[in-house]
Amino acid sequence: MNKKLKKALLWLLGIVCFFILAGVVLSFLPSPYKNHHKGLTTEEAAKLRLEYSGPHTLFTTSDGETLFIRRWNPDTVVAGKEDIAVLLYHGVTAYSGAYEMAGVPISEAGYHVFGLDYRGHGLSGGNRGDAPSKERWITDLAESVKFVKSQGYNRVIVMGHSLGMAAAICAAVAVPDEIAGVILLSGAYESKSGNSADRLSFYQKARIFSSAVFRPSHQAVEYYREDMMGLNDPLFSYKYTIRFLTMLDVKQLRLPASMDVPVLVAVGDKDEMFEVEKVQEFYNQVPQTDKEFLVWKGATHATISRDHWEQIVDWLDRKFSVENAEELKD
């Protein structure tokens, strides 16, 4: 072999080895987090799940993981609502327990409310702040709809808040025939904050990229906002894998045009993350004809009052109550 060629190949091999070694080292360096939130390990979540005594149910996914579903049951069975379930998908960092604010007023109106903890969140099993893939995450959502329906609820309405909006849309795309209605809250294709990656240093970006390549299941990214809630609750998640945070292109998400169900889109006029106008733009692209747009007066992204949830109840009653449906026909 030509000496110059051999020397060049050795140099190239050395450079490749250097970058691989540097990447491995970067991926194992400690992550500089801004907050001091102490989340759960997978084992701690499993222990708390076994100890939880409130209304809930568990189901096993097709790949053997245990997912936790919190329940808010009505005190009395309301005629015309006994076969209706509202399945709630939570926002990023959160879990179903943070939505007591929704579960209580909706269940008090006679609806059965279920709240899923995503894989890797809350009391569900799985690596914290992670999903093995987009396909697996969507399959979990589809299986949660089918599981709730198997409990005797013929009409399942999916309700998603923030990231839960994306979850609700993904579930609707995956199992459109299993869903009777869609409620999409506090989200749009574009946020006020813009691209948070632009605020990262070169070192932070290099470390995250290295983790994505060499340690994809490692929580290398901190989710951080100045106004974050739940820092004292270990069931919240603020550390994520890069594959979870990048698995969806939200701008490509659309409800199926062939899906003939009522759709409600709502946002608070004080929402810190999404402008009302951007949510209106999202709403305009919803293909369903039976759709409504609601602006909650005084609501922020995470502070939504009972009065606001009762507006959701009013929409549910108008669209799904047997009594009201018969009146509309008359």
Protein Blocks (a to p, Z undefined) as FASTA:
>chain_A
ZZklmmmmmmmmmmmmmmmmmmmmmmmpccddfblcdcddfklmmmmmmmpmbdcddddd
fkopacdddddddfbdcehilmgccdddddehiafklmmmmmmmmmmnopacdddddehi
ajbgcjehiafbfklmmmmmmmmmmmmmmnopabdcdddehjlmmmmmmmmmmmmmlpgb
dcdehiafbdfklpmklmpcfklmmmmmmmmmmmmmbcfbccddfkbghklpmkbcfbdc
fklmmmpcfklgccdfklccdddddddfkbfkbcfklmmmmmmmpmbfbdcddddehiaf
klccfklmmmmmmmmmmmmmmklmmmmmZZ
